[in-house]
Amino acid sequence: MNRLGTVIGFTFKNKVRTKSFLITTLLLALLMTIGIHLPFLIQLFTGDDSGSSNKIGIAAEGHPEIAQQIEDYVSALPENELQFVPLEQGDAAALNKQAQDQKLAGYLEIAPASAQGTSEAFPTVQYVSKSGSIPADLQAALQPAIESAKTRFITQGALSDEQIKQLTTPAQLTAVSYDKLAGTDTGGTDEAEGSKFSPMNFITVYVLMTLFFFSAMLTGNMIASEVTSEKSSRVMEILITSVAPLTQMFGKVIGVFLVGLVQIGIFGVTIAINLMLPYNRNVLAGFDLDFSQMPLDVLAYGLIFYILGYFLYALLYAAVGSIVSRTEDLGQAVTPLTMLSLAAFYIGIFSLNNTNSLLMKISSFVPFTSPTTMIARIGLGEIAFWEILVSLVLLLAAILFFGWLSAKIYRTGVLMYGKRPSFKELRKAMKAYKI
């Protein structure tokens, strides 16, 4: 155990001090910072200041009641910041000049009904701006207001305000299983029943899946390259006389795991600091993102599957690195593991909108893909606790089996030089070593 601790400490210190680790960490932290500030930078370069971007004009020739209904609807919205400025009637050039003189973001033009050939038709409402487009948040506020005004216009007071509100509210479509509808579902849990899609759940799942993919790729290649470089430089022949091969393998795996945790901690602090900046909080508030509602259960399961998935891939990377004699051949040797991690990532990413598909259900029980797909099912779908338990048991069993197999490969592979051994040669050499 003392030698294992020595190997862990040496691996950790050696990797943290390397230029590649420092440059990669700083570069990724910089990219995260730029990504978080991107919405603010886009808003900054649009040319609209905070005072005028919330002011829009409204020109309602012949239909002042429709303009008033739109204003009343928008004003009643929670956290509304839009301000309507009435414009004097005139042609397009005059309206454009008024909007530019008052530095408005744009204006609503309600065309007279007579221009459409009939006085009974609802007038055309268009948003006029310099860019010729309408922001998504403004569209979300104005669209239901115009729909409500149109309903009032058509019904001519035949419906009450409550009836109009119900008529303009979109119908909700939900999904439920046969067993739950009949009251015979005994495999689910309260957690499963309360698991619903939300922006925070989606973001948490996406970040966890991306984190696992890049961590498995970076740390796995780090372990394999270190083993191969020690072997190709003949340093392995000296190390193996003082430290047992298995101690070396597990020491490197745990040491690099700690390096990965330090890197994740740096990224977490970077993200937290950037999100705490006042202007970033205001931008995120516009997307209805409340980080106080972050799903702690998804984070907990994500940590468990991340740790177990890491050790599964790390042990295999160490075994592959031990049978390669030259660093030039390492890329080709680890290709199968790279393809497995890519499959786990892409299956999860492309199935986020359909977490209860057959592919997701099957892959959530496959140890190589469960670290990503199971998190997607926990965070965005409905899943019974026994499914999570079975997936964890299978993942643990895979770690024990491939850990045993990797130990035998590592023990025999570190001293095999020359061309990469075939499976037959490797199996023959492994028979001479019992674990």
HUDALIN-V97676 format. One record per run of one state. SS is the DSSP state (alpha for helix, beta for strand, coil for the rest). FROM is the first residue (numbers start at 1). LEN is the number of residues. If there is no record, write none. Layout:
SS;FROM;LEN
SS;FROM;LEN
This chain:
coil;1;1
alpha;2;15
coil;17;2
alpha;19;27
coil;46;9
beta;55;5
coil;60;4
alpha;64;12
coil;76;7
beta;83;4
coil;87;5
alpha;92;10
coil;102;4
beta;106;5
coil;111;2
alpha;113;4
coil;117;8
beta;125;4
coil;129;7
alpha;136;20
coil;156;5
alpha;161;8
coil;169;9
alpha;178;5
coil;183;7
alpha;190;5
coil;195;4
alpha;199;34
coil;233;2
alpha;235;5
coil;240;5
alpha;245;31
coil;276;2
alpha;278;8
coil;286;5
alpha;291;3
coil;294;2
alpha;296;27
coil;323;4
alpha;327;7
coil;334;1
alpha;335;15
coil;350;8
alpha;358;6
coil;364;3
alpha;367;14
coil;381;4
alpha;385;29
coil;414;9
alpha;423;8
coil;431;5
